Amino acid sequence: MNKDIIIIGGGVVGCAVARLLSRYDASIALLEGGSDVADGASKANSGIVHAGFDAKPGSLKAKLNVEGARMYPELCAEVDAPYGRPGAMVLAFNEEERPTIEKLYQQGIENGVPEIRIIEHDEILELEPSVNPDVVCALLVPTSGLTSPYELTCALADHAAVNGVEFMIETFVNKIERVEGGYKLDTTKGEMTARIVINCAGVNSAKLHNMLSDKELTIIPRKGEYYLLDHTKPLQFTMTMFQCPTKMGKGILVSPTVHGNLLLGPTATDVEDGTAVETTAEGLKWAADAARLTWPKENLRTVITTFAGIRAHESNGDFVIGAVDGNPGAYETVGVESPGLSAAPAIAEYLVDMIEKAEGLTRKAEWKPAPKREKPFYAMTLEERAELVKRDPLNGALVCRCEQVTEAEIRAAIRRPVGARTIDAVKRRTRAGMGRCQGGFCSPRVLEILAEELNLDPTEITKCGGKSNLLVGTIAEAAGKENA
Ligand SMILES: Cc1cc2nc3c(=O)[nH]c(=O)nc-3n(C[C@H](O)[C@H](O)[C@H](O)COP(=O)(O)OP(=O)(O)OC[C@H]3O[C@@H](n4cnc5c(N)ncnc54)[C@H](O)[C@@H]3O)c2cc1C
C-alpha cells in the first residue's frame, strides 16, 4: 500500500490529526495496532479537560493545554461528543500546602486560565459539602471541563473517515525506515510506504522516533489505577476535586465523569511494560486511602469496576511535537501524557498547520461535516422514547439494562464510519456493558448482534481483539469431542 500520508496510532491525538488532515487533497491512512481506535491512554484516563493551571509556564504543555481547553466546547458540539464544564478545585488540607495553591494560582494566571481564584474553608464546604471539613483553602477553577475520551476519539475518527481517511485497525507498525521519496513501514499487515509519516503512537512513540533519529527520546510508562463508582443521585461531588500535585503528577482526584459516575484515582507508578493495564490490590488500596483525605465518608459499596491507564511520560517532561529532526516528511507527537487529552485539539491544529506549510498541502473544495448521532436512548424523555419506538421497534429492544442501550443503538455503532468490531468497541460507542453488571447481562446479545452485522461466526467475535474470543464452539461440538 502506498499513501501520501500515514498516521501511526489511533488515540485521541492521532484521530484529531487525521480529522484535520482530511480537509486536504491527499490519500491518508491511519494505522492502529489495537483492535479499535482509543485503544491506549485515550480509553483509560480521568476524562478531564484541564483548564491549564498545572503545566509549567512557557512549556508546550501549558500553551497547548490552554488552547485545547478553549477549543473543546465548539469541537465537541461539531463532532457530537459529550462535554460538560462542572469546574474543579485543588484542595489544601493544611497551611503548609497554601503556598502550593498560591503557586498554582500564579501559574494559572501566567498560562492565561480565566476566572480562577483562591477560596477559603467556608466557601469550599458550601460548594461541595462532602469535602473533608479539615480543608483550609482551594484553587477554584470554574472552566475545568469533562469529556468522554473514548467517545470523543471515535467521533474524531468518524469525521476523518467520512472525509476519506482509511482506518486500518489491528495494523501494528514494527519498523519504520527512510527510503527514497518517503518512508517504508513494516507492519503486521505487510509493507506500506508514504511520503509523509506522523508518529502518534503514545507509549510506543519514542521507539518509533529512535528508529529515525539519533537524538534519542525515552518514554517512561507510568501507570494510573482507578475505581469507577456507579451513577447515583445526587452525586457526592459536582466538581473535580484535586489534591495538591506531587512530582509524579496531578495527584489523586475524586471526580464526576461526564456520564455522572464518580471516579477515584489515579495512582502514578512507573512500570516497565507499557501494555500492563492490570490493576493491583496494592495500587487500589493506595488510591482508596488517598482519596479518603478528600472524601472522609468515602463509600466504595457502589464501585462497579476498576481499571488502569498508562501515561507516556517523556523523561524531559514536556510534549515533543513537530518534525523529526533530520527526516523530511516525518512528524511526531511524543510524550503526550496529561494534559494530552485536553491539549489534543490544539496539538492537532499546531501540527497540521506545520505540515500544511512544510509539505505544501492544498485544501479540498469540500469538507463534509461530522456524522450526527441520535440522542442516546438513556438521555431521552419517556415521550421521546415512545416516539422513537413507533418509528422502529428495535429502538425499544433494550439490550443493556443498566445503561439503557437499545439494539438499534448497538447496530448503529457497528455501522458507523469507523464501526465497532469487538464487544469493548460497542461498549465505548454506546455504553452497553458500562453499567453496574459490567456486561454480565448484555454481552451475549451484543456478541450475537456483532456476528450478524459483521457476517462472522460467533466464535470469531472477541472482547478486545487478539485471542479474547468469548466462545470456543458449540455444546454439541464439545459433547462430540468428549464422546470421541
Ligand atoms: C491514568 C491517566 C490519566 C489521565 N488523565 C487525563 C486527564 O484527565 N486529562 C487529560 O487531558 N489527559 C489525561 N491523561 C493523558 C491522556 O490520556 C493522553 O495524553 C492522551 O490520551 C494521549 O493520546 P495519544 O493519542 O497520544 O495516545 P494513545 O491514546 O495512547 O494512542 C496511541 C495509539 O497508538 C497505538 N500504537 C502504539 N504503537 C503502535 C504501533 N507501533 N503501530 C500502530 N499503532 C500503535 C496504540 O494502540 C494507541 O491506540 C491521562 C492519562 C492517563 C494514563
The ligand as an ORCA input file, in Angstrom:
! r2SCAN-3c Opt
* xyz 0 1
  C      -4.129      7.499     34.157
  C      -4.219      8.627     33.185
  C      -4.990      9.749     33.465
  C      -5.052     10.811     32.567
  N      -5.933     11.834     32.781
  C      -6.024     12.841     31.882
  C      -6.981     13.865     32.040
  O      -7.820     13.833     32.927
  N      -6.951     14.901     31.175
  C      -6.050     14.979     30.165
  O      -6.033     15.975     29.458
  N      -5.190     13.966     29.927
  C      -5.173     12.905     30.757
  N      -4.325     11.861     30.528
  C      -3.470     11.899     29.339
  C      -4.231     11.469     28.084
  O      -4.949     10.291     28.313
  C      -3.222     11.259     26.973
  O      -2.401     12.393     26.885
  C      -3.874     11.036     25.618
  O      -4.859     10.049     25.696
  C      -2.781     10.630     24.648
  O      -3.352     10.329     23.420
  P      -2.452      9.702     22.282
  O      -3.310      9.623     21.092
  O      -1.186     10.457     22.204
  O      -2.026      8.280     22.846
  P      -2.856      6.919     22.959
  O      -4.258      7.147     23.323
  O      -2.055      6.024     23.824
  O      -2.862      6.395     21.481
  C      -1.746      5.821     20.856
  C      -2.268      4.719     19.965
  O      -1.209      4.219     19.184
  C      -1.343      2.831     19.056
  N       0.003      2.305     18.769
  C       1.071      2.279     19.594
  N       2.144      1.778     18.975
  C       1.747      1.492     17.715
  C       2.416      0.948     16.581
  N       3.722      0.636     16.614
  N       1.689      0.738     15.445
  C       0.375      1.088     15.385
  N      -0.298      1.609     16.431
  C       0.383      1.818     17.577
  C      -1.897      2.382     20.382
  O      -2.580      1.146     20.285
  C      -2.825      3.534     20.739
  O      -4.145      3.310     20.358
  C      -4.274     10.764     31.388
  C      -3.532      9.624     31.085
  C      -3.538      8.548     31.950
  C      -2.831      7.293     31.566
*
